[in-house]
Amino acid sequence: MLMALNVTMIALLVIIGVVLDLILGEVRRWHPLVGFGRLANGLERRLNQGERKYWTGALAWLLAVLPLVLLAYWSIRWSAVLGIWASAGIHAVLLYFSLGLRSLRDHALPIERALAQNDLARARRLTARIVSRDTAQADASSLARAGVESLLENGNDAVFGTLFWFMVAGGPGAVLFRLANTLDAMWGYRTPRHHAFGCVAARIDDALNWIPARLTALSYALLGNTRQALRCWHTQAPDWSSPNAGPVMAAGAGALGLALGGAAVYDGVIENRPALGSGCAARATDIGRAWRLVAGTTALWMVMLSIAACISFLKG
């Protein structure tokens, strides 16, 4: 059977997975998510055609995600014959591959440095790697705002959602969430090409993210301006089309005391997005503040898990 993870083991494996991610970062070559992205692109090219795109999108999601989640499950089950630590090791490796905490830092902080050096051209190139909006003509304030928003939103998508589903279902849970979130990022657009095909991917990601997003928003609030973060979450999140990005970014912006959201250019068209947070406009140094909020929230989750593990151990 799949090894049942108790609270103590979960806490230990979360710490190991996070430490591995911070030390090693993304695999430079043959990263599993890169290969998964190629698989997803191939499925989309083959199946995103005809009149029944909703159903072919659902089929593509199953073909992309289900085999890999089952592979993760069976690898843990088969490793159980070697002992509990073999299974635990696979859980930890799966969590490491699914996390993106160091990746957030490695992509966002160079933007802060480029802006501090007044190197707008480099800052624009770096920002374009992590956001879907147009950055070719963006000024320093817009780039700083984009960097902060990306950190806040992806803190949930690349870190806390993964940790939550690992706590629920171990390594296979982390893999399921990360793959589902990746497909939403690739297919979940309301464009003529992807609106019907990516509908299932977007709805599944919304469902998987509903609880983690609210835990992330609450965590941001606890580590920043709590009252303002909770107020922004309550009043601003409903204005966002995404049921999960709204709470996360509104609470994060409020916690940092920043005014985010507003106009951004997508595919050459200015989109006036709802306001986020309250306070001053983002500056280059606020990218570092946003990173520290994400890192601090990670530490908070690890501390809370460790406390729960100690309580469980003492009771047992």
DOKOLPA-540244 format. One record per residue (C-alpha): x, y, z; residue in three letters. Coordinates in steps of 0.25 Angstrom, whole numbers. Each point is the difference from the previous one (the first is absolute). Layout:
<rs>
<r><px>X</px><py>Y</py><pz>Z</pz><aa>ALA</aa></r>
...
</rs>
This chain:
<rs>
<r><px>0</px><py>0</py><pz>0</pz><aa>MET</aa></r>
<r><px>4</px><py>15</py><pz>-2</pz><aa>LEU</aa></r>
<r><px>7</px><py>4</py><pz>13</pz><aa>MET</aa></r>
<r><px>-9</px><py>8</py><pz>9</pz><aa>ALA</aa></r>
<r><px>7</px><py>12</py><pz>4</pz><aa>LEU</aa></r>
<r><px>-2</px><py>5</py><pz>15</pz><aa>ASN</aa></r>
<r><px>2</px><py>14</py><pz>4</pz><aa>VAL</aa></r>
<r><px>14</px><py>-2</py><pz>4</pz><aa>THR</aa></r>
<r><px>4</px><py>-6</py><pz>-13</pz><aa>MET</aa></r>
<r><px>-7</px><py>11</py><pz>-8</pz><aa>ILE</aa></r>
<r><px>7</px><py>11</py><pz>8</pz><aa>ALA</aa></r>
<r><px>13</px><py>-7</py><pz>-2</pz><aa>LEU</aa></r>
<r><px>-2</px><py>-2</py><pz>-15</pz><aa>LEU</aa></r>
<r><px>-5</px><py>14</py><pz>-2</pz><aa>VAL</aa></r>
<r><px>13</px><py>6</py><pz>6</pz><aa>ILE</aa></r>
<r><px>8</px><py>-10</py><pz>-8</pz><aa>ILE</aa></r>
<r><px>-7</px><py>4</py><pz>-13</pz><aa>GLY</aa></r>
<r><px>1</px><py>15</py><pz>3</pz><aa>VAL</aa></r>
<r><px>15</px><py>-1</py><pz>4</pz><aa>VAL</aa></r>
<r><px>3</px><py>-8</py><pz>-13</pz><aa>LEU</aa></r>
<r><px>-7</px><py>11</py><pz>-8</pz><aa>ASP</aa></r>
<r><px>7</px><py>11</py><pz>6</pz><aa>LEU</aa></r>
<r><px>14</px><py>-7</py><pz>-1</pz><aa>ILE</aa></r>
<r><px>-2</px><py>-6</py><pz>-14</pz><aa>LEU</aa></r>
<r><px>-10</px><py>8</py><pz>-7</pz><aa>GLY</aa></r>
<r><px>-6</px><py>-4</py><pz>-13</pz><aa>GLU</aa></r>
<r><px>7</px><py>-11</py><pz>-7</pz><aa>VAL</aa></r>
<r><px>8</px><py>6</py><pz>-11</pz><aa>ARG</aa></r>
<r><px>-2</px><py>-11</py><pz>-11</pz><aa>ARG</aa></r>
<r><px>-11</px><py>-10</py><pz>-1</pz><aa>TRP</aa></r>
<r><px>-9</px><py>7</py><pz>10</pz><aa>HIS</aa></r>
<r><px>-13</px><py>-8</py><pz>1</pz><aa>PRO</aa></r>
<r><px>-9</px><py>12</py><pz>-2</pz><aa>LEU</aa></r>
<r><px>7</px><py>4</py><pz>-13</pz><aa>VAL</aa></r>
<r><px>-3</px><py>-14</py><pz>-6</pz><aa>GLY</aa></r>
<r><px>-14</px><py>1</py><pz>5</pz><aa>PHE</aa></r>
<r><px>-2</px><py>13</py><pz>-7</pz><aa>GLY</aa></r>
<r><px>5</px><py>-6</py><pz>-13</pz><aa>ARG</aa></r>
<r><px>-10</px><py>-11</py><pz>2</pz><aa>LEU</aa></r>
<r><px>-11</px><py>10</py><pz>3</pz><aa>ALA</aa></r>
<r><px>3</px><py>8</py><pz>-12</pz><aa>ASN</aa></r>
<r><px>0</px><py>-13</py><pz>-9</pz><aa>GLY</aa></r>
<r><px>-14</px><py>-4</py><pz>5</pz><aa>LEU</aa></r>
<r><px>-5</px><py>14</py><pz>-2</pz><aa>GLU</aa></r>
<r><px>4</px><py>0</py><pz>-14</pz><aa>ARG</aa></r>
<r><px>-6</px><py>-13</py><pz>-3</pz><aa>ARG</aa></r>
<r><px>-13</px><py>1</py><pz>8</pz><aa>LEU</aa></r>
<r><px>-3</px><py>15</py><pz>-1</pz><aa>ASN</aa></r>
<r><px>-9</px><py>-1</py><pz>-12</pz><aa>GLN</aa></r>
<r><px>-14</px><py>-3</py><pz>-5</pz><aa>GLY</aa></r>
<r><px>-13</px><py>4</py><pz>7</pz><aa>GLU</aa></r>
<r><px>1</px><py>-8</py><pz>13</pz><aa>ARG</aa></r>
<r><px>12</px><py>8</py><pz>6</pz><aa>LYS</aa></r>
<r><px>-6</px><py>-1</py><pz>14</pz><aa>TYR</aa></r>
<r><px>1</px><py>-15</py><pz>0</pz><aa>TRP</aa></r>
<r><px>13</px><py>-1</py><pz>-8</pz><aa>THR</aa></r>
<r><px>6</px><py>9</py><pz>11</pz><aa>GLY</aa></r>
<r><px>-5</px><py>-9</py><pz>11</pz><aa>ALA</aa></r>
<r><px>6</px><py>-12</py><pz>-7</pz><aa>LEU</aa></r>
<r><px>13</px><py>8</py><pz>-2</pz><aa>ALA</aa></r>
<r><px>0</px><py>3</py><pz>15</pz><aa>TRP</aa></r>
<r><px>-2</px><py>-15</py><pz>4</pz><aa>LEU</aa></r>
<r><px>11</px><py>-4</py><pz>-10</pz><aa>LEU</aa></r>
<r><px>10</px><py>10</py><pz>5</pz><aa>ALA</aa></r>
<r><px>-2</px><py>-1</py><pz>15</pz><aa>VAL</aa></r>
<r><px>-6</px><py>-14</py><pz>4</pz><aa>LEU</aa></r>
<r><px>12</px><py>-9</py><pz>-5</pz><aa>PRO</aa></r>
<r><px>10</px><py>9</py><pz>7</pz><aa>LEU</aa></r>
<r><px>-8</px><py>0</py><pz>13</pz><aa>VAL</aa></r>
<r><px>-2</px><py>-15</py><pz>-1</pz><aa>LEU</aa></r>
<r><px>15</px><py>-2</py><pz>-2</pz><aa>LEU</aa></r>
<r><px>3</px><py>8</py><pz>12</pz><aa>ALA</aa></r>
<r><px>-10</px><py>-8</py><pz>8</pz><aa>TYR</aa></r>
<r><px>6</px><py>-14</py><pz>-5</pz><aa>TRP</aa></r>
<r><px>14</px><py>5</py><pz>2</pz><aa>SER</aa></r>
<r><px>-3</px><py>2</py><pz>15</pz><aa>ILE</aa></r>
<r><px>-8</px><py>-13</py><pz>1</pz><aa>ARG</aa></r>
<r><px>11</px><py>-8</py><pz>-6</pz><aa>TRP</aa></r>
<r><px>11</px><py>6</py><pz>8</pz><aa>SER</aa></r>
<r><px>-7</px><py>-4</py><pz>13</pz><aa>ALA</aa></r>
<r><px>6</px><py>-14</py><pz>-1</pz><aa>VAL</aa></r>
<r><px>14</px><py>7</py><pz>2</pz><aa>LEU</aa></r>
<r><px>-5</px><py>6</py><pz>13</pz><aa>GLY</aa></r>
<r><px>-7</px><py>13</py><pz>5</pz><aa>ILE</aa></r>
<r><px>12</px><py>9</py><pz>-3</pz><aa>TRP</aa></r>
<r><px>0</px><py>-4</py><pz>-15</pz><aa>ALA</aa></r>
<r><px>-14</px><py>4</py><pz>-1</pz><aa>SER</aa></r>
<r><px>2</px><py>13</py><pz>8</pz><aa>ALA</aa></r>
<r><px>12</px><py>3</py><pz>-9</pz><aa>GLY</aa></r>
<r><px>-9</px><py>0</py><pz>-12</pz><aa>ILE</aa></r>
<r><px>-10</px><py>8</py><pz>6</pz><aa>HIS</aa></r>
<r><px>11</px><py>11</py><pz>3</pz><aa>ALA</aa></r>
<r><px>5</px><py>-1</py><pz>-14</pz><aa>VAL</aa></r>
<r><px>-14</px><py>2</py><pz>-6</pz><aa>LEU</aa></r>
<r><px>-2</px><py>12</py><pz>9</pz><aa>LEU</aa></r>
<r><px>13</px><py>6</py><pz>-4</pz><aa>TYR</aa></r>
<r><px>-3</px><py>-1</py><pz>-15</pz><aa>PHE</aa></r>
<r><px>-13</px><py>6</py><pz>3</pz><aa>SER</aa></r>
<r><px>4</px><py>12</py><pz>8</pz><aa>LEU</aa></r>
<r><px>4</px><py>13</py><pz>-6</pz><aa>GLY</aa></r>
<r><px>5</px><py>9</py><pz>12</pz><aa>LEU</aa></r>
<r><px>14</px><py>2</py><pz>-5</pz><aa>ARG</aa></r>
<r><px>-4</px><py>2</py><pz>-14</pz><aa>SER</aa></r>
<r><px>-9</px><py>12</py><pz>4</pz><aa>LEU</aa></r>
<r><px>12</px><py>6</py><pz>7</pz><aa>ARG</aa></r>
<r><px>9</px><py>-3</py><pz>-12</pz><aa>ASP</aa></r>
<r><px>-10</px><py>6</py><pz>-10</pz><aa>HIS</aa></r>
<r><px>-4</px><py>12</py><pz>9</pz><aa>ALA</aa></r>
<r><px>11</px><py>6</py><pz>7</pz><aa>LEU</aa></r>
<r><px>9</px><py>2</py><pz>-13</pz><aa>PRO</aa></r>
<r><px>-12</px><py>10</py><pz>-4</pz><aa>ILE</aa></r>
<r><px>2</px><py>8</py><pz>13</pz><aa>GLU</aa></r>
<r><px>15</px><py>1</py><pz>-3</pz><aa>ARG</aa></r>
<r><px>-2</px><py>4</py><pz>-14</pz><aa>ALA</aa></r>
<r><px>-9</px><py>11</py><pz>4</pz><aa>LEU</aa></r>
<r><px>9</px><py>4</py><pz>11</pz><aa>ALA</aa></r>
<r><px>11</px><py>2</py><pz>-11</pz><aa>GLN</aa></r>
<r><px>-10</px><py>7</py><pz>-9</pz><aa>ASN</aa></r>
<r><px>2</px><py>-11</py><pz>-10</pz><aa>ASP</aa></r>
<r><px>-14</px><py>1</py><pz>-6</pz><aa>LEU</aa></r>
<r><px>3</px><py>-9</py><pz>-12</pz><aa>ALA</aa></r>
<r><px>5</px><py>-11</py><pz>9</pz><aa>ARG</aa></r>
<r><px>-12</px><py>2</py><pz>10</pz><aa>ALA</aa></r>
<r><px>-10</px><py>-1</py><pz>-12</pz><aa>ARG</aa></r>
<r><px>7</px><py>-13</py><pz>-5</pz><aa>ARG</aa></r>
<r><px>0</px><py>-6</py><pz>14</pz><aa>LEU</aa></r>
<r><px>-14</px><py>3</py><pz>3</pz><aa>THR</aa></r>
<r><px>-5</px><py>-5</py><pz>-14</pz><aa>ALA</aa></r>
<r><px>4</px><py>-14</py><pz>5</pz><aa>ARG</aa></r>
<r><px>-9</px><py>0</py><pz>12</pz><aa>ILE</aa></r>
<r><px>-13</px><py>7</py><pz>-5</pz><aa>VAL</aa></r>
<r><px>-9</px><py>-1</py><pz>-12</pz><aa>SER</aa></r>
<r><px>-2</px><py>15</py><pz>-1</pz><aa>ARG</aa></r>
<r><px>8</px><py>9</py><pz>-10</pz><aa>ASP</aa></r>
<r><px>13</px><py>6</py><pz>6</pz><aa>THR</aa></r>
<r><px>6</px><py>6</py><pz>-13</pz><aa>ALA</aa></r>
<r><px>-4</px><py>14</py><pz>4</pz><aa>GLN</aa></r>
<r><px>-2</px><py>-2</py><pz>15</pz><aa>ALA</aa></r>
<r><px>6</px><py>11</py><pz>9</pz><aa>ASP</aa></r>
<r><px>7</px><py>-3</py><pz>13</pz><aa>ALA</aa></r>
<r><px>-12</px><py>1</py><pz>9</pz><aa>SER</aa></r>
<r><px>-8</px><py>-10</py><pz>-9</pz><aa>SER</aa></r>
<r><px>11</px><py>-10</py><pz>0</pz><aa>LEU</aa></r>
<r><px>1</px><py>1</py><pz>15</pz><aa>ALA</aa></r>
<r><px>-15</px><py>-2</py><pz>1</pz><aa>ARG</aa></r>
<r><px>1</px><py>-12</py><pz>-9</pz><aa>ALA</aa></r>
<r><px>11</px><py>-6</py><pz>8</pz><aa>GLY</aa></r>
<r><px>-8</px><py>1</py><pz>13</pz><aa>VAL</aa></r>
<r><px>-13</px><py>-5</py><pz>-5</pz><aa>GLU</aa></r>
<r><px>7</px><py>-12</py><pz>-7</pz><aa>SER</aa></r>
<r><px>7</px><py>-3</py><pz>14</pz><aa>LEU</aa></r>
<r><px>-13</px><py>1</py><pz>8</pz><aa>LEU</aa></r>
<r><px>-8</px><py>-9</py><pz>-10</pz><aa>GLU</aa></r>
<r><px>10</px><py>-10</py><pz>-3</pz><aa>ASN</aa></r>
<r><px>3</px><py>-1</py><pz>15</pz><aa>GLY</aa></r>
<r><px>-13</px><py>-8</py><pz>0</pz><aa>ASN</aa></r>
<r><px>1</px><py>-7</py><pz>-13</pz><aa>ASP</aa></r>
<r><px>15</px><py>-4</py><pz>1</pz><aa>ALA</aa></r>
<r><px>1</px><py>-2</py><pz>15</pz><aa>VAL</aa></r>
<r><px>-11</px><py>0</py><pz>9</pz><aa>PHE</aa></r>
<r><px>-10</px><py>-8</py><pz>-8</pz><aa>GLY</aa></r>
<r><px>10</px><py>-10</py><pz>-2</pz><aa>THR</aa></r>
<r><px>3</px><py>-1</py><pz>15</pz><aa>LEU</aa></r>
<r><px>-15</px><py>-1</py><pz>3</pz><aa>PHE</aa></r>
<r><px>-2</px><py>-12</py><pz>-10</pz><aa>TRP</aa></r>
<r><px>12</px><py>-6</py><pz>5</pz><aa>PHE</aa></r>
<r><px>-5</px><py>0</py><pz>14</pz><aa>MET</aa></r>
<r><px>-13</px><py>-6</py><pz>-5</pz><aa>VAL</aa></r>
<r><px>5</px><py>-11</py><pz>-9</pz><aa>ALA</aa></r>
<r><px>15</px><py>0</py><pz>0</pz><aa>GLY</aa></r>
<r><px>9</px><py>0</py><pz>-12</pz><aa>GLY</aa></r>
<r><px>-11</px><py>-4</py><pz>-10</pz><aa>PRO</aa></r>
<r><px>-9</px><py>12</py><pz>6</pz><aa>GLY</aa></r>
<r><px>12</px><py>10</py><pz>-3</pz><aa>ALA</aa></r>
<r><px>1</px><py>-6</py><pz>-14</pz><aa>VAL</aa></r>
<r><px>-14</px><py>1</py><pz>-3</pz><aa>LEU</aa></r>
<r><px>-1</px><py>14</py><pz>5</pz><aa>PHE</aa></r>
<r><px>12</px><py>5</py><pz>-8</pz><aa>ARG</aa></r>
<r><px>-4</px><py>-7</py><pz>-13</pz><aa>LEU</aa></r>
<r><px>-14</px><py>6</py><pz>1</pz><aa>ALA</aa></r>
<r><px>5</px><py>14</py><pz>3</pz><aa>ASN</aa></r>
<r><px>10</px><py>-1</py><pz>-12</pz><aa>THR</aa></r>
<r><px>-11</px><py>-4</py><pz>-9</pz><aa>LEU</aa></r>
<r><px>-9</px><py>11</py><pz>5</pz><aa>ASP</aa></r>
<r><px>12</px><py>10</py><pz>-3</pz><aa>ALA</aa></r>
<r><px>1</px><py>-6</py><pz>-14</pz><aa>MET</aa></r>
<r><px>-14</px><py>-2</py><pz>-4</pz><aa>TRP</aa></r>
<r><px>-9</px><py>8</py><pz>9</pz><aa>GLY</aa></r>
<r><px>-1</px><py>12</py><pz>-8</pz><aa>TYR</aa></r>
<r><px>-13</px><py>7</py><pz>-5</pz><aa>ARG</aa></r>
<r><px>5</px><py>1</py><pz>-14</pz><aa>THR</aa></r>
<r><px>-7</px><py>-6</py><pz>-12</pz><aa>PRO</aa></r>
<r><px>10</px><py>-11</py><pz>-1</pz><aa>ARG</aa></r>
<r><px>0</px><py>-4</py><pz>15</pz><aa>HIS</aa></r>
<r><px>-13</px><py>4</py><pz>5</pz><aa>HIS</aa></r>
<r><px>-8</px><py>-13</py><pz>-2</pz><aa>ALA</aa></r>
<r><px>12</px><py>-9</py><pz>0</pz><aa>PHE</aa></r>
<r><px>6</px><py>5</py><pz>13</pz><aa>GLY</aa></r>
<r><px>-13</px><py>1</py><pz>7</pz><aa>CYS</aa></r>
<r><px>2</px><py>-13</py><pz>8</pz><aa>VAL</aa></r>
<r><px>14</px><py>3</py><pz>3</pz><aa>ALA</aa></r>
<r><px>-4</px><py>14</py><pz>6</pz><aa>ALA</aa></r>
<r><px>-11</px><py>-6</py><pz>8</pz><aa>ARG</aa></r>
<r><px>8</px><py>-11</py><pz>6</pz><aa>ILE</aa></r>
<r><px>11</px><py>10</py><pz>4</pz><aa>ASP</aa></r>
<r><px>-10</px><py>9</py><pz>6</pz><aa>ASP</aa></r>
<r><px>-6</px><py>-12</py><pz>8</pz><aa>ALA</aa></r>
<r><px>14</px><py>-5</py><pz>5</pz><aa>LEU</aa></r>
<r><px>4</px><py>14</py><pz>3</pz><aa>ASN</aa></r>
<r><px>-12</px><py>5</py><pz>8</pz><aa>TRP</aa></r>
<r><px>5</px><py>-4</py><pz>14</pz><aa>ILE</aa></r>
<r><px>15</px><py>2</py><pz>-2</pz><aa>PRO</aa></r>
<r><px>-3</px><py>14</py><pz>-6</pz><aa>ALA</aa></r>
<r><px>-8</px><py>5</py><pz>13</pz><aa>ARG</aa></r>
<r><px>11</px><py>-6</py><pz>9</pz><aa>LEU</aa></r>
<r><px>10</px><py>7</py><pz>-8</pz><aa>THR</aa></r>
<r><px>-8</px><py>13</py><pz>1</pz><aa>ALA</aa></r>
<r><px>-1</px><py>-2</py><pz>15</pz><aa>LEU</aa></r>
<r><px>14</px><py>-3</py><pz>2</pz><aa>SER</aa></r>
<r><px>4</px><py>13</py><pz>-8</pz><aa>TYR</aa></r>
<r><px>-9</px><py>8</py><pz>9</pz><aa>ALA</aa></r>
<r><px>6</px><py>-6</py><pz>13</pz><aa>LEU</aa></r>
<r><px>14</px><py>4</py><pz>-4</pz><aa>LEU</aa></r>
<r><px>-3</px><py>14</py><pz>-5</pz><aa>GLY</aa></r>
<r><px>-10</px><py>11</py><pz>2</pz><aa>ASN</aa></r>
<r><px>-11</px><py>-9</py><pz>5</pz><aa>THR</aa></r>
<r><px>-12</px><py>9</py><pz>1</pz><aa>ARG</aa></r>
<r><px>2</px><py>6</py><pz>-13</pz><aa>GLN</aa></r>
<r><px>3</px><py>-13</py><pz>-7</pz><aa>ALA</aa></r>
<r><px>-13</px><py>-6</py><pz>5</pz><aa>LEU</aa></r>
<r><px>-7</px><py>12</py><pz>-4</pz><aa>ARG</aa></r>
<r><px>6</px><py>0</py><pz>-14</pz><aa>CYS</aa></r>
<r><px>-3</px><py>-15</py><pz>-1</pz><aa>TRP</aa></r>
<r><px>-15</px><py>2</py><pz>3</pz><aa>HIS</aa></r>
<r><px>-2</px><py>12</py><pz>-8</pz><aa>THR</aa></r>
<r><px>9</px><py>-2</py><pz>-13</pz><aa>GLN</aa></r>
<r><px>1</px><py>-15</py><pz>-2</pz><aa>ALA</aa></r>
<r><px>-15</px><py>-1</py><pz>-5</pz><aa>PRO</aa></r>
<r><px>4</px><py>10</py><pz>-12</pz><aa>ASP</aa></r>
<r><px>10</px><py>-10</py><pz>-5</pz><aa>TRP</aa></r>
<r><px>-4</px><py>-10</py><pz>-11</pz><aa>SER</aa></r>
<r><px>8</px><py>-11</py><pz>7</pz><aa>SER</aa></r>
<r><px>-6</px><py>-5</py><pz>13</pz><aa>PRO</aa></r>
<r><px>14</px><py>-3</py><pz>5</pz><aa>ASN</aa></r>
<r><px>9</px><py>10</py><pz>-5</pz><aa>ALA</aa></r>
<r><px>-9</px><py>11</py><pz>5</pz><aa>GLY</aa></r>
<r><px>1</px><py>-4</py><pz>15</pz><aa>PRO</aa></r>
<r><px>15</px><py>-3</py><pz>-1</pz><aa>VAL</aa></r>
<r><px>5</px><py>13</py><pz>-7</pz><aa>MET</aa></r>
<r><px>-10</px><py>9</py><pz>8</pz><aa>ALA</aa></r>
<r><px>4</px><py>-5</py><pz>13</pz><aa>ALA</aa></r>
<r><px>15</px><py>0</py><pz>-4</pz><aa>GLY</aa></r>
<r><px>-1</px><py>15</py><pz>-5</pz><aa>ALA</aa></r>
<r><px>-7</px><py>4</py><pz>12</pz><aa>GLY</aa></r>
<r><px>10</px><py>-7</py><pz>9</pz><aa>ALA</aa></r>
<r><px>11</px><py>7</py><pz>-7</pz><aa>LEU</aa></r>
<r><px>-7</px><py>14</py><pz>0</pz><aa>GLY</aa></r>
<r><px>1</px><py>1</py><pz>-15</pz><aa>LEU</aa></r>
<r><px>-10</px><py>4</py><pz>-11</pz><aa>ALA</aa></r>
<r><px>1</px><py>-10</py><pz>-11</pz><aa>LEU</aa></r>
<r><px>-9</px><py>-4</py><pz>-11</pz><aa>GLY</aa></r>
<r><px>-5</px><py>10</py><pz>-10</pz><aa>GLY</aa></r>
<r><px>4</px><py>2</py><pz>-15</pz><aa>ALA</aa></r>
<r><px>8</px><py>-11</py><pz>-7</pz><aa>ALA</aa></r>
<r><px>3</px><py>-3</py><pz>-14</pz><aa>VAL</aa></r>
<r><px>-4</px><py>-14</py><pz>-6</pz><aa>TYR</aa></r>
<r><px>2</px><py>-3</py><pz>-15</pz><aa>ASP</aa></r>
<r><px>1</px><py>15</py><pz>-3</pz><aa>GLY</aa></r>
<r><px>-13</px><py>3</py><pz>7</pz><aa>VAL</aa></r>
<r><px>-1</px><py>8</py><pz>13</pz><aa>ILE</aa></r>
<r><px>-8</px><py>-7</py><pz>11</pz><aa>GLU</aa></r>
<r><px>-5</px><py>8</py><pz>12</pz><aa>ASN</aa></r>
<r><px>1</px><py>-11</py><pz>11</pz><aa>ARG</aa></r>
<r><px>-7</px><py>3</py><pz>14</pz><aa>PRO</aa></r>
<r><px>8</px><py>6</py><pz>11</pz><aa>ALA</aa></r>
<r><px>8</px><py>-8</py><pz>10</pz><aa>LEU</aa></r>
<r><px>5</px><py>4</py><pz>13</pz><aa>GLY</aa></r>
<r><px>1</px><py>14</py><pz>6</pz><aa>SER</aa></r>
<r><px>12</px><py>9</py><pz>1</pz><aa>GLY</aa></r>
<r><px>12</px><py>5</py><pz>-9</pz><aa>CYS</aa></r>
<r><px>3</px><py>-5</py><pz>-14</pz><aa>ALA</aa></r>
<r><px>10</px><py>-11</py><pz>0</pz><aa>ALA</aa></r>
<r><px>15</px><py>3</py><pz>-1</pz><aa>ARG</aa></r>
<r><px>12</px><py>-9</py><pz>-3</pz><aa>ALA</aa></r>
<r><px>3</px><py>-3</py><pz>14</pz><aa>THR</aa></r>
<r><px>-15</px><py>-5</py><pz>2</pz><aa>ASP</aa></r>
<r><px>4</px><py>-12</py><pz>-8</pz><aa>ILE</aa></r>
<r><px>9</px><py>-4</py><pz>11</pz><aa>GLY</aa></r>
<r><px>-10</px><py>3</py><pz>10</pz><aa>ARG</aa></r>
<r><px>-10</px><py>-9</py><pz>-8</pz><aa>ALA</aa></r>
<r><px>10</px><py>-12</py><pz>0</pz><aa>TRP</aa></r>
<r><px>3</px><py>2</py><pz>15</pz><aa>ARG</aa></r>
<r><px>-15</px><py>-1</py><pz>2</pz><aa>LEU</aa></r>
<r><px>-1</px><py>-13</py><pz>-8</pz><aa>VAL</aa></r>
<r><px>12</px><py>-6</py><pz>7</pz><aa>ALA</aa></r>
<r><px>-5</px><py>4</py><pz>13</pz><aa>GLY</aa></r>
<r><px>-13</px><py>-7</py><pz>-3</pz><aa>THR</aa></r>
<r><px>7</px><py>-12</py><pz>-3</pz><aa>THR</aa></r>
<r><px>8</px><py>0</py><pz>13</pz><aa>ALA</aa></r>
<r><px>-14</px><py>3</py><pz>7</pz><aa>LEU</aa></r>
<r><px>-6</px><py>-13</py><pz>-6</pz><aa>TRP</aa></r>
<r><px>12</px><py>-8</py><pz>4</pz><aa>MET</aa></r>
<r><px>0</px><py>5</py><pz>14</pz><aa>VAL</aa></r>
<r><px>-15</px><py>-3</py><pz>1</pz><aa>MET</aa></r>
<r><px>2</px><py>-14</py><pz>-6</pz><aa>LEU</aa></r>
<r><px>12</px><py>-2</py><pz>10</pz><aa>SER</aa></r>
<r><px>-9</px><py>4</py><pz>12</pz><aa>ILE</aa></r>
<r><px>-11</px><py>-10</py><pz>-5</pz><aa>ALA</aa></r>
<r><px>10</px><py>-11</py><pz>-1</pz><aa>ALA</aa></r>
<r><px>6</px><py>3</py><pz>14</pz><aa>CYS</aa></r>
<r><px>-14</px><py>0</py><pz>6</pz><aa>ILE</aa></r>
<r><px>-4</px><py>-13</py><pz>-8</pz><aa>SER</aa></r>
<r><px>13</px><py>-7</py><pz>5</pz><aa>PHE</aa></r>
<r><px>-2</px><py>4</py><pz>15</pz><aa>LEU</aa></r>
<r><px>-14</px><py>-5</py><pz>-1</pz><aa>LYS</aa></r>
<r><px>4</px><py>-13</py><pz>-7</pz><aa>GLY</aa></r>
</rs>
